[in-house]
Amino acid sequence: MLIAVQGQQQDTNSAPQTSAAQIMTKAFAHYSSAQSLSGTVNMAQSAKGVTVTIDSDLQFDRPSKIYLHQTRSGSRARQWLLTSDGSLFSYDKPENNRDFGHTRYTEYVTQHNKAQTIGDMYVASEYSLGDMNPILDVAIADVHRLKRLQDQWVSLAYAGKQNIGGQQVEKITGQYRENARSLASGEFEAYVNGAGDFVRYVLYQKISVPGASNEIIDVTTIWNSSLKVGVQTNPSYYKVVQ
């Protein structure tokens, strides 16, 4: 299912034919129609002089084969893994789950006569991953995650062309909110190339500290992506780890 992106357009590069909403809709269609994908999303989140990184290695073959391995570096280093071979899928036990007998959960892909998609498995592992981010949401294209992402975009504006890593991209900016019922609490930038690939996504947030009503922390999160659609995947990665 494809969601068409709607939003306010502001052309700051004298190109009235270019619409922020059209660029985002093209990107959504680019990924949702992809039968295979492979690459990495690198996240770096900085606040108060401290930076945390998480690397997400993703590949999939629709409808039901996926490999998503995430690695966090630093003093709190750890890993997360979601895999599906098309028959079974497995994911890490959520951190807040008190089931001391298991470190991973395994489920059948087909349940109640319905085969789960890679989007269904991604959502099922929501509390078992280190970084469910906007680029993964768009790439995997689960309709619920796409709707959530759209709700976070208070506005969309076209901000012209830029060069990132030797490739020309279109820059989209807008105000950010946590969900459809929240007030704007930040800004975002999305960088999309001509093929519809998300190359970079940046989120600037102001977050209040619990118990300290006067303290606001500036948090900047940058995701850089090398995900490519329609490429050859490695079947051995889909092995279900139990």
C-alpha positions in Angstrom: 0.0 0.0 0.0 1.4 3.4 -1.0 0.8 6.6 1.0 0.8 9.8 -1.0 2.6 12.5 0.9 0.9 15.8 1.4 2.4 19.0 2.7 3.0 22.7 2.4 5.4 23.6 -0.4 7.9 26.4 -0.2 10.2 26.6 -3.2 13.4 28.4 -2.2 15.4 27.5 -5.3 13.3 29.1 -8.1 12.0 25.7 -9.3 8.2 25.9 -9.0 7.8 22.5 -10.7 9.6 20.9 -7.8 7.3 19.9 -4.9 8.5 18.6 -1.5 5.4 16.4 -1.3 6.0 15.0 -4.8 9.6 14.1 -4.0 8.6 12.3 -0.8 5.8 10.4 -2.6 8.3 9.3 -5.2 10.6 8.0 -2.5 7.8 6.1 -0.8 6.8 4.5 -4.1 10.5 3.7 -4.9 10.9 1.7 -1.7 7.4 0.1 -1.4 7.7 -1.4 -4.9 11.2 -2.7 -4.3 11.3 -6.5 -4.2 14.9 -6.6 -2.8 17.1 -4.2 -1.0 20.5 -4.2 0.7 22.7 -1.6 2.5 23.4 0.2 5.7 22.0 3.1 7.7 24.4 4.8 10.1 23.0 6.8 12.9 24.8 9.3 15.1 22.9 11.0 17.9 24.5 13.9 19.8 23.5 15.7 23.0 25.5 17.7 25.6 28.8 16.8 24.0 28.1 13.0 23.9 27.5 11.1 20.6 26.0 7.6 20.3 26.1 5.6 17.1 24.1 2.7 15.8 24.7 1.0 12.5 21.8 -0.9 10.9 22.6 -3.5 8.2 19.5 -4.3 6.3 18.6 -6.6 3.4 15.3 -8.1 2.4 13.5 -10.0 -0.3 9.8 -9.4 -0.2 7.4 -10.6 0.9 8.8 -12.3 4.0 12.6 -12.6 4.1 14.5 -10.0 6.1 17.8 -9.5 7.9 18.3 -6.5 10.1 21.4 -6.4 12.3 22.0 -3.3 14.5 25.2 -2.5 16.4 25.7 0.2 19.0 29.2 1.3 19.8 30.7 2.9 22.9 30.5 2.1 26.6 27.0 0.7 26.2 27.8 -1.4 23.2 25.3 -4.1 22.2 23.6 -5.7 19.2 20.1 -6.5 18.0 19.1 -9.0 15.3 15.9 -9.6 13.3 15.9 -12.4 10.8 13.4 -14.3 8.7 13.9 -17.1 6.2 10.3 -17.0 4.9 9.1 -19.8 7.2 10.3 -18.6 10.7 11.4 -15.3 12.0 13.2 -14.4 15.2 14.1 -11.3 17.2 15.7 -10.3 20.5 13.7 -10.4 23.8 12.5 -6.8 24.6 14.6 -5.2 27.3 11.6 -4.7 29.6 10.4 -8.3 29.3 10.9 -10.3 32.4 10.9 -13.7 30.7 14.2 -15.0 32.0 14.1 -18.2 30.1 14.7 -16.8 26.6 17.0 -14.3 25.0 15.3 -14.5 21.6 11.7 -15.2 20.4 10.9 -17.3 17.3 7.6 -17.2 15.5 6.1 -18.7 12.4 5.8 -16.4 9.4 2.4 -17.8 8.6 -0.1 -17.4 11.4 -3.8 -17.9 11.3 -3.6 -18.6 7.6 -1.9 -15.3 6.9 1.7 -14.9 5.9 3.4 -11.9 7.6 5.3 -9.5 5.6 8.7 -7.9 6.4 6.7 -4.9 7.6 4.7 -7.0 10.0 7.9 -8.5 11.4 9.6 -5.1 11.7 6.7 -3.8 13.7 6.5 -7.0 15.8 10.1 -6.4 16.8 9.6 -2.7 17.7 10.8 -3.1 21.3 13.6 -5.5 20.3 15.6 -3.1 18.1 17.9 -0.3 19.0 16.9 2.2 16.3 13.6 2.1 14.4 14.4 5.2 12.3 12.7 7.2 9.5 14.9 5.7 6.7 14.2 2.1 7.8 10.5 3.0 8.0 10.5 4.2 4.4 12.6 1.4 3.1 10.6 -1.4 4.7 7.4 0.5 3.9 5.0 -0.8 6.6 1.9 1.3 6.2 1.5 2.0 9.9 5.1 3.2 10.3 4.7 5.4 7.2 1.6 6.9 8.6 3.4 7.6 11.9 6.2 9.2 10.0 3.8 11.5 8.0 2.1 12.5 11.3 5.5 13.7 12.6 5.9 16.1 9.6 4.0 19.3 10.6 5.1 20.9 7.3 7.2 20.1 4.2 9.2 22.7 2.2 11.5 22.2 -0.8 14.9 23.7 0.0 16.8 23.2 -3.2 19.6 20.9 -4.4 22.7 19.9 -2.5 25.7 17.6 -3.0 26.2 14.8 -0.5 29.0 12.3 -1.0 29.4 13.2 -4.6 25.7 12.8 -5.6 23.2 15.5 -6.1 20.2 15.4 -3.8 17.0 17.3 -3.2 16.7 18.8 0.3 13.3 18.8 2.1 12.8 20.6 5.4 10.0 20.9 7.9 8.8 21.1 11.4 8.7 17.9 13.5 6.4 16.7 16.2 6.4 13.4 18.2 2.9 12.4 17.0 -0.3 13.8 15.5 -1.5 15.0 18.9 1.8 16.8 19.8 3.0 20.3 19.3 6.0 20.9 17.1 9.2 20.2 19.0 11.9 20.3 16.4 12.8 20.4 12.8 13.9 17.8 10.2 15.8 17.6 7.0 15.5 14.9 4.4 17.9 14.4 1.4 16.6 12.4 -1.5 18.5 11.6 -4.8 17.0 11.5 -8.3 16.3 7.8 -8.0 14.2 8.3 -4.9 16.8 7.0 -2.4 16.9 8.6 1.0 20.6 9.5 1.4 20.4 11.4 4.7 17.8 12.3 7.3 18.5 14.8 10.1 16.3 15.5 13.2 16.8 18.4 15.5 14.9 18.1 18.8 14.5 20.0 22.0 13.8 17.6 24.8 12.8 18.4 28.4 14.5 16.6 31.2 12.1 14.6 33.5 12.1 16.2 36.9 13.9 19.3 35.7 11.2 21.6 34.3 13.6 24.3 33.3 16.2 22.1 31.5 15.9 21.6 27.8 18.4 19.5 25.9 19.2 20.0 22.2 19.5 16.6 20.5 20.7 16.2 16.9 20.3 12.8 15.2 21.7 12.1 11.7 21.1 9.0 9.6 23.2 8.4 6.5 22.0 5.6 4.2 23.6 3.4 1.5 20.5 1.4 1.0 20.0 0.3 -2.7 16.9 -1.3 -4.1 16.8 -4.2 -6.7 20.3 -5.5 -5.8 21.4 -9.1 -5.2 21.0 -10.2 -1.6 22.9 -12.8 0.4 20.6 -15.8 1.1 22.8 -17.0 4.0 21.9 -13.9 6.0 18.3 -15.0 6.3 19.2 -17.9 8.6 17.0 -17.8 11.7 19.0 -17.4 14.8 17.2 -18.9 17.8 
